Amino acid sequence: SEEEKKQQKQKEETVKKVISDTKADENLLKELALIATDQEELAHLIDADEPKIYLCNESFSIPISKPGIEYIGIGNVSIENPFTPEQYRKAGITMTNISLPVTENPETTDAARVAAAANGYDSFHESHSALATLFHNRLKTYRIYEHYHLSFDSSVMGTFFDSRSECTAAKKAALEKAYNEARRYISPGDSKCIAKAATEHYSKQIHDVFTPEVLDKLQNLCEIRKKTSLFQKLQEQIKQSKKALSSLFEAELHENADFYAMYQFDYFMDQVEMEEHDNRISDGGLLRALEALAGGSIQYTITDIHSAISEMEDDINDHANTFFNTAQSEYQYYCQEIEELIQEIGNDFSKRKEDESVSGYLQRLCREAIR
């Protein structure tokens, strides 16, 4: 529209003037579509998920909760309630040619920490020893992602049944097979239970990190440092990890049984309709119709069972997705106890000069053993 052309022209003139006054690169005019001259234009660019945005000679409000963007200043750009470059970096945001404070503002510290955590920044090393950080990094593992498919007898779709009750029974049997399989995934103690899959995955991670060789090195160090009791606690945490994690995961399913309960079976039964086929009706005149009435019958078929099974799969997979998120959190909490024990073992390294060689030696051996 003419109004949009006018606004575009004004924007171009504004950017040209700022570039001229600041002796900026004139090639920036080629990036006009990525340049924001006010907050509204900036909001549109952020909503469009642009990875690079130019800010021109204005004051802007930058959401620290939106990572993956580089902001480049043109001219005199200021940021409302700014964070430090380090805080932006941890939150996944890059600031170029924009003046920022060096000192953190206590009032915005919590917001920066939340944004950094959401971006995946791990601050463990900032408050723990190098030894504890070494094991922390090795104990981190990926979240389990599983998609469950339910088996059922699809042949019922092509079968003609001589009575409604027979068709209903076949529909029920097909759905029950899938439904019972789905329930097994969220039944503690069952061999198919998702708690078992999570236990196997996370306990294996712990035992893969704390190999016999690594434990020998830690034990030797604790004996040298007179911290044998800490090593015994650590060894017990590792030894009991599978049992403890299994208990945590099964408790999650027990304590939140209402949440993890699937839709009622009757709900899925109602989703599957049956179609009636009246074979007594026939063309060909009165005589033919009378013959059909005498020898024909009514039969029934199941119209579509796949949609109900698919919804059943969605139901169980939604629960599994939630559970595996929780399982990873429970695993991390369990590992915190292990990491804090290692922190106690290594928290006074390098306080004395003779400790430096011991600390470096142990970390080198542990890296080699873990690798």
Buried (B, 14 or more C-beta within 10 A) or exposed (E): EEEEEEEEEEBBEBBBEBBEEBEBEEEBEEBBEBBBBBEEBBBEBBEEEBEEBBBBBBEBEBEBEBBEBEBBBBBBBBBEEBBBBEBBBBBBBBBEBBEBEEEEBEEBEEBBBEBBEBBEBEEBEEEBBEBBBBBBEBBBBEEBEEEBEBEBBEEBEEBEBEEEEBBBEBBBEBBBBBBEBBBBBBBBEEEBBBBBBBBBBBBEBBEEBBEEEBBEBBBBBBEEBEBEEBBEBBBEBBEEBBEBBBBBBBEBBEEBEEEBEBBEBEEBBEBBEBEEEEEEEBEEEEEEBEEBEEEBEEBBBBEEBEEBBEEBBEBBBEBBBBBBEBBBEBBBEBBBEBBBBBBBBBEEBBEEEEBEEBBEEBBEBBEEBBE
